[in-house]
Amino acid sequence: MEKIVSWADYDFDPRLEYGHGGWEDLHEYHDASSVQLGELVEVGWFDISDKSVWHWPQFSDEQDARLREKIVNRFWNRGIGVLPPGLWKRQFIEFMNEIMPKYILAYEALAEDGSVAGHSGEWYKSRNIFSDFPQTQLGGNSDYASTGNDTEYERIKRADILDTIERLKNYRDVDELILDDLEEMFSCLVSVSINTR
């Protein structure tokens, strides 16, 4: 079989690298002007679970595995935004390294509070110190106190059920925000697949 190079001298052409049967073994995901993510997954080029290749900051292993699965699921039928795939890969990893630090802060805040349902808390602390003698005038310092007390309290306000439902309608998961940011890495056009057989 004569080797046809359609993406000259770049690191990937799924038609040439997939299995022993080449193009015939490949499911028809490609369209006329791009390569779909599902096509790259099927040939093993886009193995997003391989963190040695597809590496970026993460909050936790659980969060990272969930996000990686969502990336594949959302963009499976979407064309990658830049050709050749090697260039797109570099831009994708660079983009994830740029955006993840800000989203890690959001994951941390959710892990700390854990509630999106709508409650708020306030914590107060105060100290009252009383002195029977004006010690500052006698001794030159103000570290004498005859009595004192500390007060601490917390006030928690819970939202009613209607407020909670309204907040949940507008709630957007941190994973979803990341996926929305990733939209620019993929073609916004969905076209009909071409059967070349």
N, C-alpha and C positions, 0 to 999 in steps of 0.2 A: 504494500500500500504506500503510495507516495504521500509524503507529509506535506499538508497544506497549512501554511502559517497565516492565520487571519489577523492575529494581533502581534505583529512582527517583533520577534526577539524579546517578548515579555514573558513573565514567569508562569503564565497559565493560559491554556486554551482547552476548555472542557472537551471539545470534540476530539482532541488528540490524546488526552490523558486518561480518559475514562475506560477502565476495563480492557479486556483483550479485543472486544468487538468494536471499540472506538465509538463512533457516532451512533451506530445502530443500537447500542445498549443504553444510550442516554435518553431519558424521558424528555419530551418536548416542552421545555420551559422557556427557551429563548424566544425573543421577539426580534423584529427586524433591525432594531437599532441599539439594543443593550443586552446585558446578561442579567437574568433574574437571580436573586439570592438563592432561591430553591435549587437552581441549577448548580450553583457553587457548593451548596450543602451536599447534594446528591453525589457529586464527584469527589467529595472529601476535601476540597480545597478550603471551604469555610467550615472548619470544625471549631466552633466558638467555645467549646468546652476545653480546648487545649490552651491553658493559661500561659504556657511558655511562649506561645505565639501571639495570642490575643490577650494581652495583659493591660490592665488599667487598675487604678485604685478601687478598693471595694470596702463596704461597711462590714460585711460578714460573708462567710462562705454561703450561707443559706440565701441571703439577699442576692448575692452575685449569681448563683445558679438559677434562681427564679428570674432574674433580669435577662440572663442570656437566653433562656427558653422563650421568654416573651419577645425578644428581638427577632429570633428566628420565626416565631409564629406570626408576628405582625407583618414582617417584610418578606415573607416567603415568595410571594408572587410579584414583588416589586423589583424593578431593574435597579442595579447599583448606579449611583449618580455619576461615576467617573469611569472611563475605560482608559487603560487596561485595568484588570482587577488588582494587579500589584500596586498600582498607584492609589486606587480606591482603598485598599487594605491599609496602606500607610496613613491616609487621611482619616479613616475610620478610627484607628487606634489612637492617633494624635487627638482627635476630637473627644474620644472617651476620656483620655487623660486630662483634657482641659475642663470638661464639665463635671466629672465625678466628685472632685473635692467639695463643690458647693452642695451637691446632693447627699454626700456623706453626712454633712451637718444636719440636713433634714431627717435622715434616717436616725441619727443620734438623738435628735429632739423627740422623735416619735417613740424611740426606745425608752427614753427617760420618762416621758409623760405617759405615753401609751394610749392616750384617749383622743379620738377625733369627734366624740359624741357631743362634747360641749359642756364642760364644767371648768370652773376656774377656782383657783385657790389663792389666798393671801395669807402671809405669815407676818406676824408683828412681834417685836421684842422691844421692851423699854426698861429703863432703870431710873429709879427715883432715889436720890441720896439726900439725907438731911443731916445737918450739923447743929449741935446745941451751942457750940462755941465758935466764934469767928476765928478759927485757927490760922487762917491766912495772915491776919494782922499780928497774931502773937508769935507764931513760929516761922513765918516767912514761906511756908509751903501750904498747899491746899489738899493734902492727902489725908486729912483727918475727917472722919465721918462718924457720927454717933449712931445713926440708923440708915437703913437702905432696903430697898426691895426690887426684885426683878419681876417683870411680867412678860409672859409669852402667851400668844394665842394664835390660832389659825382659823380662818373663815373660808369655808368651801361653799361655792354657789353651784348648784346643779341646774342645767337647763331643763325645761319641761320637754315632753315628748315631741311636741310640734316643732320646737326650735331644733331639737336633735335631728328630726327627719329632714328639715330644711337644710341644715348644715351637711347632712350626708348626701343630699341631692347634688350639692355643689362641690363635694369633696373629690379631689383628684389625688390618686395614689402617687407616691414619689416615683415608682417604676413608670407610671404613665407619663409623668412629666419628662423623664429621660427619653422615653420612646418618642414623645412629641418633638424633643430637641433633635433626635436622630432623623427625623423626616428629611432634613436637608441632605442627608447622605444617600438618599434614594430618589429615583425618578418619581415624579408625581403623576406620571402617565401610566395607565394600565392599558396595555394593548393586547390584541389577540395573538396567541401563539401561532407560529408558522410551522406547518408540517412539511419538512423538506424531502420526504421519501417519495 
